[in-house]
Amino acid sequence: MMNYKGYTAVIEVDIEAGILFGRVLDINDVITFKGKTVDEAREEFYNSVDDYLSFCEDLGEEPDKSFSGKLPFRTTPENHRKIFIAAKKTGKSINAWMDEVLTFAAEKVINLESAGNSIR
């Protein structure tokens, strides 16, 4: 995965065509790119995002953003109670506690994957 200006992309390999191709994740608009090398694909990703932002500006429209900061969450009543108690014990609201705990867990997974490990 690659990140640029708040957009995240995934790259795949087309062995038959001998290219790397990718797309930006989690937005309604479509942003794609391709290249023959990782460096070329990365540069094309950057160019595609910049072109998209410029296109939106020319149209006078807001570019699609991948994350709003709102995260719907459903759980069982028992887990809800546990989350409530854990948050209260740390002196935080449920939202603040979940943000801290989930961010810590996400960073741990991201750092493991960056180091070449995988959690599955």
C-alpha positions in Angstrom: 0.0 0.0 0.0 1.0 3.6 -0.6 -0.2 6.9 0.8 -0.2 10.3 -0.7 -2.1 13.5 0.3 -4.5 11.5 2.4 -5.2 8.9 -0.2 -4.3 5.2 0.1 -3.6 3.0 -2.9 -3.1 -0.7 -3.4 -0.8 -2.2 -6.2 -1.3 -5.4 -8.0 0.8 -7.3 -10.6 -0.4 -8.2 -14.1 2.3 -10.8 -15.0 1.0 -11.3 -18.5 1.1 -7.6 -19.3 4.3 -7.1 -17.3 2.9 -4.1 -15.4 2.0 -3.0 -11.9 -1.4 -1.4 -11.7 -3.2 0.2 -8.8 -6.2 2.0 -7.6 -7.1 4.4 -4.7 -9.1 2.7 -2.0 -12.2 3.8 -0.1 -13.5 6.6 -2.3 -16.5 6.7 -4.7 -14.5 8.3 -7.5 -12.1 6.1 -9.5 -8.4 6.9 -9.5 -6.1 4.3 -11.2 -2.5 4.2 -12.3 0.1 1.8 -13.7 3.8 1.4 -14.2 6.5 -1.1 -15.2 8.5 -0.6 -11.9 7.6 0.1 -8.3 9.1 3.6 -8.6 7.2 4.2 -11.8 3.9 3.0 -10.3 4.5 5.2 -7.2 5.2 8.2 -9.4 2.0 7.5 -11.5 0.0 7.2 -8.2 1.2 10.6 -7.2 0.5 12.1 -10.6 -3.0 10.5 -10.7 -3.9 12.0 -7.3 -2.6 15.4 -8.3 -4.5 15.2 -11.6 -7.7 14.2 -9.7 -7.3 17.1 -7.2 -6.7 19.5 -10.1 -9.7 18.2 -12.0 -12.0 18.6 -8.9 -10.7 22.1 -8.5 -11.4 23.0 -12.2 -14.9 21.7 -11.7 -15.4 23.6 -8.5 -16.2 20.4 -6.6 -14.8 19.0 -3.4 -12.6 15.9 -3.9 -13.8 12.7 -2.4 -12.1 11.9 0.8 -11.6 8.3 2.0 -12.4 8.7 5.7 -14.8 11.1 7.5 -13.5 10.4 11.0 -16.8 8.7 11.9 -16.7 5.0 12.5 -20.0 3.1 13.0 -19.5 0.4 15.5 -21.7 -2.5 16.6 -21.0 -5.0 19.4 -22.8 -7.2 21.8 -24.4 -5.8 25.0 -21.8 -7.6 27.1 -18.9 -6.2 25.1 -20.5 -2.8 25.3 -20.6 -3.1 29.1 -16.9 -4.1 29.1 -15.9 -1.2 26.9 -17.9 1.2 29.1 -16.1 -0.1 32.3 -12.7 0.0 30.7 -13.2 3.6 29.5 -14.5 4.7 32.9 -11.5 3.1 34.6 -9.2 5.2 32.5 -11.2 8.4 33.0 -12.1 8.6 29.3 -15.3 8.6 27.2 -16.0 5.5 25.2 -15.1 7.3 22.0 -11.7 8.6 23.4 -10.9 5.2 24.9 -11.8 3.3 21.6 -9.8 5.8 19.6 -6.7 5.2 21.7 -7.0 1.5 21.9 -7.9 1.0 18.2 -5.2 3.4 17.0 -2.6 1.5 19.1 -3.8 -1.8 17.7 -3.8 -0.5 14.1 -0.3 0.9 14.4 1.0 -2.4 15.8 -0.4 -4.3 12.8 0.8 -1.7 10.3 4.3 -1.7 11.9 4.4 -5.6 11.8 3.4 -5.6 8.1 6.0 -2.9 7.3 8.6 -5.2 8.9 7.6 -8.0 6.6 5.5 -9.9 9.1 1.8 -10.6 8.7 -1.1 -11.0 11.1 -3.9 -13.2 9.8 
